[in-house]
Amino acid sequence: RRRSSSVAAAAAALALCLAVAATEWGRWSEASRLVTPHPAAPAVPPGSTGPLASPTYFWGTYRPHVYFGMKTRSPRAVVTGLMWLQHGGSLRHTCERSDGLARYGWLMHDGENFGVQEIRDERLLLRTEFVKQPGGDHGGDWSWRVTAKMEGKGPAPLLSLFFYVATDGQGTLRPVLHNGTRLAAVEGTSEELGDFTLTFLPPTGEGGEGPKYASYNFLAAGVPGLHRLTDVVRHSLRESSVFSPPGQPRRRYLGLSSTGGLPGEPPRGQLLLHQVTLEAPAVLEVVLESGSTAEARRGRLAGQALSAALARHTAAFERRFEDTFGLGARGASPTQQRFAQAALSELLGGLGFFHGRSLLRSERQEEPVPGAEAALLTAVPSRSCFPRGFLWDEGFHLLLLGRWAPALARDVLAHWLDLMNADGWIPREQILGDEARARVPPEFVLQHSETANPPTLLLALEQLLPDAPLPYLRRLFPRLRAWFSWLNRTQAGPEPFTFRWRGRDTDPERFLNPKTLASGLDDYPRASHPSAQERHLDLRCWMALGARVLAALAERLGEPPTPYRAMALTLSDNSLLDQLHWAPELGTFADFGNHSTAVALRWHRPAPVPGRAPPAPQLRREVREAPRPRFVGALGYVSLFPLLLQLLQADSPRLPALLGAMRNEGQLWTPFGLRSLARDSPWYLRRNTEHDPPYWRGSIWININFLALRALRGYAQVPGPYREQAAEMYRELRHNLVTNMFRQYEATGFLWEHYRDSDGAGQGCHPFAGWSALVVLAMAEDY
């Protein structure tokens, strides 16, 4: 008996050990898959982005977070850039809302060879221009021109322009000094660039006038990382330099010491910086010449040669713009055409190349882990607020980019799909490298493996599909299949053919309505009490679109389309959609979940702690009626998704209700576009916490308005009882949206993140030429 009990104990202990081992293995396996790249062949073929394979897109303004700078599509790229300082003011370098610049943005940028930008900083007007000149084995040459003018009357402050080149752990830089004081050039070598020379030409007066008097300083320093460039320069400035033009009073200014760095921080790369201090107006030029283009070079791209090249590229850009979008032929005025050119150019000038590792967390792991090393070419939503990649934004960006440069759009799409891990997950926010991470609040750095984002890349792929080369599509297909499978598996809802966004906020007492960041619509009202019983309407519609696109892609490739086509038909079935998401008591489509209509934020004073100061009052949620399973009465963008993605049949009896809500000024219609949440909603313009102002609760957002225009145009072009109503609403909405965005741009100089529904004023981040640049396609009526 004793022996059998000891055997049983040993067996129980073994079983416990095996269970623990299995649990640990599961955790290890999940953590391993989290950081393991997807095993399919890369969507971006190795070597395809280098200077020989892709010379046109090797160099670019791929540093959207700085006002002006260039780099290559290389993991450890040599970077170049501009800073400036109006003495008595602040140093400018990275695009910051706190700088308060009156205007800045690209007026022309073709995404390939040239760009023209204007920056207004108080009375200072800076015009930055660049031209690339292909040739050789390392991406060719390029030239910059910076023109500085002062507007208005009165004495002008001294102006310092800082031109720099820096390395990030790869490559070497050697200063070439003139008279031992002026940094005339930098000779450099790097793996991707070979030998190159960056020459700083002396300043001239405006209009090609003769030499301009200037004082010079230079800095040679080690840098602990590219994200610390501004700090290195600030630390190296001393008010000991003297500006003394002949016959004028001497003036002290902040000048760089010749050597410097940040104490206590070991250098990872080099920085060489050329400071030119002068009085505007002035013109300065910088020329990069590759060693491999020396034999074929006909002359330096500077002075009159640079002016001629800029004129040629400007004319070619304007012709190509008209050929692509036809706004002149449609009757757009010259100022409207310039507005549209600037919107496109700011999107193209906002392309960035990033390299690094995301910080990831599995829901089964306590500690975050760095992801696999990755590279990303992407447009960014905003150079000042969001200078990094966002998954659902990028699908909208590619709708415009795909019209202008389809091959470039395909390249960007492939880069995104190469971010996929072994499970088929793509982190929704890409924070790759120190420069990108330095611009992100800590709470948003970590990416959670259960969190999805709308698969808008498939919206763009649907547009690109007809003309995309088959080898390209074959590389994409395994990754798209894995991504769609991951969405189906991880975002499944409580019933067949329902879906639920994971990752809603887990502290409901802090929020009037817990946020759903995964949906992209952040604080749009969902069920008040998050639960596994939720059914999210917008996600179901996105999955229907995804199934449709994958079926078309499979058919194009000769793969079995049946599973995707069957799913697309089921998710587009109007009777099943009614059954799951039509709320008769609300007269609209809606989310379903555990919901209370009686919630409010109330001031609450936490219990005092003996011996400590009284705690500050907090806004906490108060629930006056217990939640129950029901439809969520939040009429707004989510309600419209069956129409926005054109899942409703043209004769659907539900169309009149949605069209009526859209056109009702007491609900969604405004003279400036469709507001995100009905004006008669209890959540309209309500704060979500003490510190979170309303976001998707009434403002006008351009990406959803673009989908509305696209859908209305679609319903207006097919037979159906609501055809004329859709056509009339389309004309009105397009007029309202385009007119207001143009008016706000003329008044402020910016495209905005969203627009106020009461008067159309721009709100949120600016410049925001991500999906707000879709106004170009609306003007062209190209959907």
C-alpha positions in Angstrom: 0.0 0.0 0.0 2.9 2.4 0.9 4.6 1.5 -2.4 1.4 2.2 -4.5 0.9 5.6 -2.7 4.5 6.6 -3.4 4.1 5.6 -7.0 0.9 7.7 -7.2 2.7 10.6 -5.6 5.6 10.3 -8.0 3.1 10.1 -10.9 1.3 13.2 -9.7 4.6 15.0 -9.3 5.6 14.0 -12.8 2.2 15.1 -14.2 2.6 18.5 -12.4 6.2 18.8 -13.8 4.9 18.0 -17.3 2.0 20.5 -16.9 4.4 23.2 -15.8 6.8 22.3 -18.6 4.0 22.4 -21.1 2.9 25.8 -19.9 6.4 27.1 -20.0 6.9 25.6 -23.5 3.7 27.3 -24.6 4.9 30.6 -23.3 8.3 30.2 -24.8 6.8 29.1 -28.2 4.4 32.1 -28.2 7.2 34.5 -27.3 9.4 33.0 -30.0 6.7 33.3 -32.7 6.1 36.8 -31.6 9.5 37.9 -32.6 10.1 35.5 -35.5 9.5 36.9 -39.0 7.0 35.1 -41.2 8.7 32.2 -43.1 7.3 33.2 -46.5 9.8 34.7 -49.0 10.2 38.4 -48.5 7.7 40.6 -50.3 10.6 43.1 -50.9 13.3 41.0 -52.7 16.7 41.2 -51.1 18.9 43.8 -52.9 16.0 45.4 -54.7 16.2 48.7 -52.8 19.9 49.4 -53.3 21.5 52.1 -55.4 22.0 49.8 -58.5 18.6 48.1 -58.3 16.6 51.2 -57.5 18.6 54.3 -58.2 15.6 56.6 -58.5 14.4 55.9 -54.9 17.8 55.4 -53.2 18.3 58.9 -52.0 15.3 60.8 -50.7 13.8 63.2 -48.1 13.2 60.1 -46.0 13.5 62.0 -42.7 10.0 63.5 -42.5 10.4 64.4 -38.8 13.0 67.2 -39.7 12.1 70.4 -41.6 14.7 69.5 -44.3 17.0 66.5 -44.6 17.9 63.6 -46.8 19.1 60.1 -46.4 19.4 56.8 -48.3 17.3 53.7 -47.9 20.0 52.0 -45.9 19.9 50.5 -42.4 22.8 52.7 -41.1 22.4 55.5 -43.5 24.5 58.7 -43.7 22.1 61.5 -43.0 22.1 65.2 -44.0 20.0 68.0 -42.7 19.4 71.7 -42.0 18.9 73.6 -38.7 18.5 77.3 -38.3 18.5 79.9 -35.6 17.2 83.4 -35.6 19.4 84.9 -32.9 17.2 85.8 -30.0 14.9 82.9 -30.9 15.1 79.1 -30.7 17.0 76.5 -32.7 14.8 74.8 -35.3 15.5 71.3 -36.5 12.7 68.7 -36.0 9.1 69.5 -36.9 7.5 70.5 -33.6 4.1 71.9 -33.0 5.6 74.0 -30.2 7.7 75.8 -32.7 4.6 77.7 -33.8 5.7 78.1 -37.4 3.2 80.0 -39.5 3.5 77.6 -42.4 5.8 74.9 -43.7 5.3 72.2 -46.3 6.3 70.9 -49.7 4.8 72.9 -52.6 6.1 70.5 -55.2 7.7 67.1 -54.7 7.6 64.3 -57.2 8.8 61.6 -54.9 11.7 60.9 -57.1 14.0 63.7 -58.3 13.2 67.1 -56.8 11.2 69.1 -54.3 10.4 72.7 -53.3 9.3 73.7 -49.8 8.4 76.9 -48.1 8.9 77.6 -44.4 7.6 80.7 -42.6 9.1 81.3 -39.1 7.9 84.6 -37.9 9.3 87.2 -40.4 11.7 84.6 -41.9 10.8 82.9 -45.2 13.0 79.9 -46.0 12.7 78.2 -49.4 14.4 74.8 -49.5 14.9 73.1 -52.9 16.7 69.9 -54.0 17.5 68.2 -57.2 18.9 64.7 -57.7 21.1 63.8 -60.6 21.3 60.0 -61.3 24.5 58.2 -62.3 27.2 55.9 -61.0 26.9 53.0 -58.7 25.9 54.7 -55.5 22.7 56.7 -56.1 24.2 59.6 -58.0 24.6 63.3 -57.0 22.2 65.8 -55.5 22.2 69.6 -54.8 20.3 71.8 -52.3 19.5 75.4 -52.4 18.3 77.3 -49.4 17.0 80.9 -49.9 16.4 83.1 -46.9 14.4 86.3 -46.9 13.0 88.6 -44.2 9.4 89.9 -44.6 8.1 93.1 -43.2 10.0 96.2 -42.0 12.4 96.8 -39.2 15.8 95.4 -38.3 16.3 91.8 -39.0 17.9 89.4 -36.5 21.1 87.6 -37.4 20.4 84.3 -39.0 22.5 81.1 -38.6 22.0 78.2 -41.0 23.5 74.9 -39.9 24.1 72.3 -42.6 25.2 68.9 -41.3 26.1 65.4 -42.2 26.1 62.6 -39.7 26.8 58.8 -39.4 25.0 56.3 -37.3 27.6 53.7 -36.6 28.7 53.0 -40.2 31.0 55.1 -42.4 33.6 57.8 -41.8 33.6 61.6 -42.3 36.6 63.9 -42.8 36.4 67.7 -42.6 38.0 69.8 -45.4 38.7 73.3 -43.9 39.3 76.6 -45.7 41.8 78.8 -44.0 41.5 76.6 -41.0 38.1 78.1 -40.0 35.4 77.4 -42.6 34.1 73.9 -43.2 34.3 74.0 -47.0 33.5 70.3 -47.6 33.2 66.9 -46.0 34.8 63.9 -47.6 33.1 60.7 -46.6 33.0 56.9 -47.2 30.3 54.5 -46.4 29.3 51.0 -47.5 26.3 52.1 -49.5 27.7 55.4 -50.8 31.3 54.5 -51.5 33.4 57.7 -51.6 31.5 61.0 -51.7 32.1 64.7 -51.1 29.6 67.2 -49.6 30.6 70.7 -50.6 29.2 73.9 -48.8 29.4 76.8 -51.3 29.8 80.3 -50.0 26.5 82.3 -49.7 25.5 84.8 -52.4 23.0 87.6 -52.5 19.5 87.0 -53.8 19.0 86.8 -57.5 22.6 85.7 -58.2 24.2 88.8 -56.8 27.8 88.5 -55.7 29.3 87.0 -52.5 27.4 87.6 -49.3 29.3 88.5 -46.1 29.0 85.8 -43.5 30.7 84.5 -40.4 31.5 80.8 -40.1 31.7 78.2 -37.4 32.0 74.4 -37.6 31.5 71.5 -35.3 33.1 68.1 -35.3 31.5 65.9 -32.7 30.7 62.3 -31.7 27.0 61.6 -31.3 25.4 58.9 -29.2 22.6 58.5 -31.8 20.8 60.4 -34.5 18.0 61.3 -32.1 20.5 63.4 -30.1 21.7 65.7 -33.0 19.7 68.7 -31.7 21.0 68.2 -28.2 24.6 68.0 -29.4 24.3 71.3 -31.3 22.5 73.1 -28.4 25.2 71.9 -26.0 28.0 73.2 -28.3 26.7 76.8 -28.8 28.6 79.6 -27.1 27.8 83.3 -27.2 31.4 84.2 -28.0 31.4 84.6 -31.8 31.4 88.0 -33.4 29.6 89.1 -36.6 31.6 92.1 -38.0 30.8 93.1 -41.6 32.9 96.0 -42.9 31.6 99.4 -41.9 28.9 98.0 -39.5 28.7 97.5 -35.8 30.0 94.3 -34.3 27.4 91.8 -33.0 27.8 88.8 -30.8 26.0 85.6 -31.7 25.7 82.0 -30.6 28.4 80.1 -32.5 29.6 76.5 -32.4 32.8 75.5 -30.8 34.9 73.5 -33.2 34.7 70.3 -31.2 32.0 69.0 -28.9 29.7 66.2 -27.9 27.5 65.2 -25.0 29.4 64.5 -21.7 29.1 61.0 -20.4 27.5 59.6 -23.5 29.7 57.4 -25.7 29.6 58.3 -29.4 28.0 55.9 -31.8 28.6 58.1 -34.9 30.1 61.3 -36.2 28.6 64.7 -36.8 30.2 67.4 -39.0 28.3 70.7 -39.1 28.8 73.9 -41.0 27.3 77.1 -39.4 26.8 80.1 -41.7 25.8 83.4 -39.9 24.5 86.3 -42.0 21.8 88.8 -42.7 19.0 87.8 -45.0 18.4 87.9 -47.9 20.9 85.2 -49.0 21.2 82.1 -51.1 23.2 79.0 -50.0 23.9 75.8 -51.9 25.1 72.4 -50.9 26.3 69.8 -53.4 26.8 66.1 -52.8 29.0 64.4 -55.4 29.4 60.7 -55.6 32.9 59.3 -56.3 31.4 56.9 -58.8 29.9 59.7 -61.0 33.1 61.6 -61.4 34.0 60.5 -64.9 30.5 61.0 -66.3 29.9 64.3 -64.5 29.6 67.3 -66.9 29.8 69.9 -64.3 28.8 70.8 -60.8 25.0 71.1 -60.3 25.1 74.5 -58.8 24.3 78.1 -59.7 22.7 78.5 -63.1 22.9 74.8 -63.8 20.9 74.1 -60.6 18.4 76.9 -61.6 17.9 75.3 -65.0 17.4 71.8 -63.5 14.8 73.1 -61.0 12.9 74.8 -63.9 12.9 71.6 -65.9 11.7 69.5 -63.0 9.0 72.1 -62.1 7.6 72.1 -65.6 7.7 68.3 -65.8 5.9 68.0 -62.4 3.1 70.3 -63.5 2.6 68.4 -66.7 2.6 65.1 -64.9 0.2 66.4 -62.3 -2.3 67.5 -64.9 -1.9 64.3 -66.9 -2.6 62.3 -63.8 -5.4 64.2 -62.1 -6.7 66.6 -64.8 -7.7 69.4 -62.5 -7.1 72.1 -65.0 -9.3 70.4 -67.5 -12.0 70.1 -64.8 -12.0 73.9 -64.3 -10.0 74.1 -61.1 -8.5 77.6 -60.6 -4.7 78.0 -60.6 -4.8 78.5 -56.8 -6.8 75.3 -56.3 -4.4 73.4 -58.5 -1.5 74.7 -56.4 -3.3 73.6 -53.3 -3.8 70.1 -54.7 -0.1 69.9 -55.8 0.9 70.9 -52.3 -1.3 68.2 -50.8 0.2 65.5 -53.0 3.7 66.9 -52.5 3.4 66.9 -48.7 2.4 63.2 -48.8 5.4 62.4 -51.0 7.7 64.6 -48.9 6.4 62.7 -45.9 7.8 59.3 -47.1 10.2 58.0 -44.5 12.6 55.1 -44.4 13.0 53.6 -40.9 15.1 50.7 -39.6 15.1 49.1 -36.1 13.1 46.9 -33.8 9.6 47.3 -32.4 9.0 46.7 -28.7 6.4 43.9 -28.5 4.4 42.2 -25.9 2.4 39.0 -25.9 -0.6 38.9 -23.6 0.9 35.8 -22.1 4.2 37.4 -21.3 4.9 39.9 -18.5 8.0 41.5 -20.1 8.1 43.2 -23.5 10.6 41.9 -26.0 12.3 43.6 -29.0 11.0 42.4 -32.3 13.0 41.3 -35.3 15.2 43.8 -37.0 13.1 45.4 -39.8 13.1 48.1 -42.4 10.1 50.1 -43.5 9.4 52.6 -46.3 6.2 54.4 -45.5 4.3 57.6 -45.8 3.6 59.2 -42.4 0.4 60.8 -41.3 2.0 64.0 -39.9 5.6 65.3 -39.9 5.1 67.1 -36.6 2.8 64.7 -34.5 3.1 61.2 -36.1 6.4 60.9 -38.1 6.2 57.1 -38.2 4.2 54.4 -39.8 0.6 53.6 -39.0 -1.0 50.5 -40.5 -4.5 51.6 -41.2 -3.4 55.1 -42.3 -1.1 53.6 -44.9 -3.9 52.0 -46.9 -5.4 55.4 -47.4 -2.0 56.9 -48.2 -1.6 54.3 -50.9 -4.8 55.2 -52.7 -3.3 58.5 -53.7 0.3 57.3 -54.0 -0.9 54.5 -56.2 -2.4 57.0 -58.7 0.8 59.1 -58.8 3.5 56.3 -58.7 2.1 52.8 -58.8 5.5 51.1 -58.6 6.4 53.1 -55.5 3.1 52.3 -53.9 3.7 48.6 -54.5 7.1 48.9 -52.9 5.6 50.6 -49.8 2.9 47.9 -49.6 5.5 45.1 -49.8 7.6 46.8 -47.0 4.5 46.7 -44.7 3.8 43.0 -45.4 7.5 42.1 -44.6 6.8 43.3 -41.0 4.6 40.3 -40.4 5.6 37.8 -37.7 5.2 34.0 -37.8 1.6 34.2 -36.7 0.6 36.7 -39.4 0.4 39.7 -37.1 1.5 43.2 -38.2 2.0 45.7 -35.3 -0.4 48.6 -36.0 2.2 51.3 -35.1 5.8 51.1 -36.4 8.4 52.7 -34.1 11.7 51.7 -35.7 14.9 53.2 -34.6 16.0 55.8 -32.0 14.8 58.8 -34.0 11.3 57.4 -34.4 11.1 56.3 -30.8 12.2 59.7 -29.5 9.0 61.2 -30.9 6.6 58.7 -29.3 5.0 59.1 -25.8 6.1 56.1 -23.7 2.6 54.7 -23.3 2.3 54.1 -27.1 5.7 52.5 -27.7 4.7 49.0 -26.7 2.8 47.0 -29.4 0.4 44.3 -28.1 0.1 41.1 -30.1 -3.6 40.8 -29.8 -4.2 44.3 -31.3 -5.3 44.5 -34.9 -6.0 47.5 -37.2 -8.4 47.8 -40.2 -6.8 46.0 -43.2 -6.9 49.1 -45.4 -3.8 47.8 -47.3 -6.3 45.6 -49.1 -8.3 48.6 -50.0 -5.2 49.9 -51.8 -4.3 46.5 -53.2 -7.7 46.3 -54.9 -6.8 49.5 -56.8 -3.3 48.3 -57.6 -4.3 44.7 -58.6 -5.2 45.1 -62.3 -1.8 46.4 -63.3 0.5 44.8 -60.7 3.0 42.3 -62.1 2.2 38.6 -61.4 5.6 37.9 -59.8 5.0 40.7 -57.3 1.5 39.4 -56.5 2.9 35.9 -56.0 5.3 37.3 -53.4 2.5 39.1 -51.6 -0.1 36.3 -51.6 1.3 34.0 -48.8 1.6 37.0 -46.5 -1.8 38.4 -47.3 -3.3 35.0 -46.7 -1.5 34.7 -43.3 -2.6 38.2 -42.3 -6.2 37.6 -43.2 -6.1 34.2 -41.4 -4.7 36.0 -38.3 -7.5 38.5 -38.4 -10.1 35.8 -38.7 -8.6 33.8 -35.9 -7.8 36.5 -33.4 -10.6 38.9 -33.9 -13.5 36.4 -34.2 -16.7 37.4 -32.5 -19.0 35.4 -30.2 -21.1 34.0 -33.1 -20.2 32.7 -36.6 -19.5 35.6 -39.0 -19.2 38.1 -36.3 -16.0 40.0 -35.3 -14.7 41.9 -32.3 -11.8 44.3 -31.9 -9.5 43.0 -29.2 -7.5 45.3 -26.9 -10.2 47.7 -25.7 -9.2 49.7 -22.6 -9.2 47.6 -19.5 -9.9 50.2 -16.9 -13.5 51.2 -17.6 -13.9 53.4 -14.6 -11.4 56.0 -16.1 -13.3 56.4 -19.4 -16.8 57.6 -20.3 -16.5 55.0 -22.9 -13.4 52.7 -23.0 -11.4 53.3 -26.1 -10.9 50.9 -29.0 -7.5 51.9 -30.5 -7.4 48.8 -32.7 -10.4 50.0 -34.8 -8.6 53.3 -35.7 -11.6 55.2 -34.4 -10.0 55.5 -30.9 -12.8 57.0 -28.7 -15.8 56.4 -31.0 -18.5 55.1 -28.6 -18.8 51.3 -28.3 -20.5 49.1 -25.7 -20.0 50.8 -22.3 -18.8 47.6 -20.6 -16.2 45.7 -22.8 -17.0 42.0 -23.0 -16.5 38.9 -25.2 -20.1 39.2 -26.4 -19.4 42.3 -28.5 -20.1 42.4 -32.2 -18.3 45.2 -34.1 -20.0 46.3 -37.3 -17.0 48.1 -38.9 -14.7 45.1 -38.4 -17.2 42.8 -40.0 -17.4 45.2 -43.1 -13.6 45.4 -43.3 -13.4 41.6 -43.3 -16.0 41.4 -46.1 -13.8 43.8 -48.2 -10.7 41.7 -47.3 -12.4 38.5 -48.4 -13.5 40.1 -51.7 -10.0 41.3 -52.5 -8.3 38.1 -51.6 -10.7 36.2 -53.8 -9.9 38.5 -56.7 -6.1 38.1 -56.0 -6.3 34.3 -55.8 -8.3 34.2 -59.1 -5.6 36.4 -60.8 -2.9 34.0 -59.6 -4.8 30.9 -60.5 -5.1 29.9 -56.9 -8.4 28.5 -55.4 -10.6 31.5 -54.7 -13.5 29.6 -53.3 -12.9 30.0 -49.5 -12.5 33.7 -49.9 -15.3 34.1 -52.3 -17.7 32.1 -50.1 -16.7 34.2 -47.1 -17.2 37.5 -49.1 -20.6 36.4 -50.1 -21.6 35.4 -46.6 -20.3 38.7 -45.1 -22.0 40.7 -47.8 -25.3 38.9 -47.3 -27.7 41.7 -46.5 -30.2 39.5 -44.6 -27.5 38.1 -42.3 -26.1 41.7 -41.9 -29.6 42.7 -40.8 -29.9 39.9 -38.4 -26.6 40.6 -36.7 -26.4 44.4 -36.8 -29.6 46.1 -37.7 -31.2 47.8 -34.6 -34.9 48.3 -35.3 -35.3 50.4 -32.1 -32.5 52.7 -33.4 -33.3 52.6 -37.1 -29.7 52.1 -38.1 -26.9 49.5 -38.1 -25.0 49.3 -34.9 -22.5 47.5 -32.7 -23.9 45.0 -30.1 -22.5 44.5 -26.6 -23.0 44.8 -22.9 -24.1 48.3 -22.8 -25.6 50.9 -20.5 -27.1 54.2 -21.8 -26.8 55.9 -18.4 -23.1 56.6 -17.8 -21.4 59.8 -16.9 -18.2 61.2 -15.6 -18.4 62.6 -12.1 -15.8 64.2 -9.8 -14.7 61.8 -7.1 -12.4 62.5 -4.2 -10.3 59.4 -3.2 -10.2 58.4 0.4 -7.5 60.4 2.4 -4.4 58.7 3.5 -3.3 59.6 7.1 -0.2 61.8 7.2 -0.5 62.9 3.5 -2.0 65.9 1.7 -5.6 65.4 0.6 -5.7 63.7 -2.8 -6.8 65.7 -5.8 -10.3 64.9 -7.1 -10.6 62.7 -10.1 -13.2 62.3 -12.8 -14.5 58.7 -12.5 -17.3 57.0 -14.4 -20.6 56.6 -12.8 -23.0 54.0 -14.1 -26.6 54.8 -13.1 -28.2 51.8 -14.9 -26.8 48.3 -15.1 -25.5 47.3 -18.5 -27.3 44.6 -20.5 -26.8 43.0 -23.9 -28.1 45.4 -26.5 -27.3 47.5 -29.6 -25.2 50.5 -29.0 -27.1 53.7 -30.0 -24.1 55.7 -31.3 -25.1 57.0 -34.8 -22.0 58.0 -36.7 -19.2 56.6 -38.9 -19.5 53.0 -37.6 -23.3 53.0 -38.5 -22.4 53.9 -42.1 -19.9 51.1 -42.8 -22.2 48.8 -44.7 -22.7 51.8 -47.1 -19.1 53.1 -46.9 -17.7 49.8 -48.1 -20.7 49.3 -50.5 -21.9 46.0 -49.0 -25.6 47.1 -49.2 -27.3 46.3 -52.4 -28.5 49.2 -54.5 -32.1 48.4 -53.7 -31.5 47.7 -50.0 -34.4 49.0 -47.8 -31.8 50.1 -45.3 -30.2 52.7 -47.7 -32.9 55.4 -47.1 -32.2 55.4 -43.4 -28.5 55.7 -43.8 -28.8 58.3 -46.5 -31.2 60.2 -44.4 -28.9 60.2 -41.4 -26.0 61.4 -43.6 -28.1 64.3 -45.0 -29.7 65.3 -41.7 -28.0 68.4 -40.3 -29.2 67.5 -36.8 -27.2 64.3 -37.2 -24.2 63.9 -39.6 -24.4 66.5 -42.3 -22.5 69.8 -42.1 -21.6 72.4 -44.7 -18.0 71.1 -44.4 -18.3 67.3 -44.5 -19.8 64.5 -42.5 -19.3 64.7 -38.8 -18.1 61.5 -37.1 -20.8 61.3 -34.5 -24.4 62.6 -34.7 -25.1 65.9 -33.1 -28.0 64.4 -31.2 -25.8 61.6 -29.7 -25.3 61.7 -25.9 -21.5 61.3 -26.6 -21.3 64.1 -29.1 -18.2 66.3 -28.3 -18.0 64.7 -24.8 -14.7 64.3 -23.2 -13.7 60.7 -22.6 -11.5 61.4 -19.5 -10.4 64.4 -17.6 -7.4 64.7 -20.0 -8.9 63.3 -23.2 -10.8 65.8 -25.3 -13.3 64.4 -27.9 -11.6 62.9 -31.0 -13.9 60.8 -33.1 -17.0 62.4 -31.5 -18.1 65.0 -33.9 -15.1 66.2 -35.9 -14.9 65.7 -39.7 -12.4 63.2 -40.8 -11.2 63.1 -44.4 -10.6 59.4 -44.8 -14.2 58.4 -43.9 -15.6 61.3 -46.0 -13.5 60.0 -48.9 -15.1 56.5 -48.4 -18.5 58.2 -48.3 -17.8 60.0 -51.6 -16.6 56.8 -53.2 -19.7 54.9 -52.0 -22.2 57.6 -53.0 -20.6 57.9 -56.4 -20.9 54.1 -56.7 -24.6 54.0 -55.8 -25.2 56.9 -58.2 -23.8 54.9 -61.1 -25.8 51.7 -60.7 -29.5 51.2 -61.3 -31.6 51.5 -58.1 -34.4 53.5 -56.4 -31.9 55.7 -54.6 -29.7 56.5 -57.5 -30.7 60.2 -57.9 -30.6 60.8 -54.1 -27.1 59.4 -53.9 -25.9 61.5 -56.9 -27.2 64.7 -55.4 -25.7 64.0 -52.0 -22.4 63.1 -53.7 -22.2 66.5 -55.5 -23.1 68.4 -52.3 -20.7 66.5 -50.1 -17.8 66.8 -52.5 -18.4 70.5 -52.9 -18.6 71.0 -49.1 -15.5 69.0 -48.3 -13.2 70.3 -51.0 -14.3 73.9 -50.6 -13.7 73.9 -46.8 -10.3 72.2 -47.0 -9.1 74.6 -49.7 -10.4 77.6 -47.6 -8.6 76.3 -44.5 -5.4 75.7 -46.4 -5.5 79.3 -47.8 -6.1 80.7 -44.3 -3.6 78.6 -42.4 -1.2 77.0 -44.9 -1.9 73.5 -43.6 -3.9 70.4 -44.2 -5.3 69.3 -40.8 -5.9 66.1 -39.0 -9.6 66.7 -38.7 -12.0 69.7 -39.1 -14.5 71.2 -36.6 -18.0 70.5 -37.5 -19.4 73.9 -36.4 -17.3 76.1 -38.6 -14.9 73.9 -40.6 -11.8 75.1 -38.8 -8.8 72.8 -38.9 -8.1 70.9 -35.7 -5.6 68.5 -34.2 -2.2 67.9 -35.8 -0.8 70.0 -38.7 0.5 69.6 -41.2 -1.5 66.4 -41.7 -1.0 65.4 -45.3 -1.6 61.7 -44.7 -5.1 60.7 -45.5 -6.2 64.3 -45.6 -4.3 64.5 -48.9 -7.1 62.3 -50.4 -8.7 65.6 -51.1 -6.7 65.5 -54.4 -8.6 62.4 -55.5 -11.9 64.0 -54.5 -11.0 67.0 -56.6 -10.2 64.7 -59.5 -13.3 62.5 -58.9 -10.9 59.5 -59.0 -12.1 56.8 -56.6 
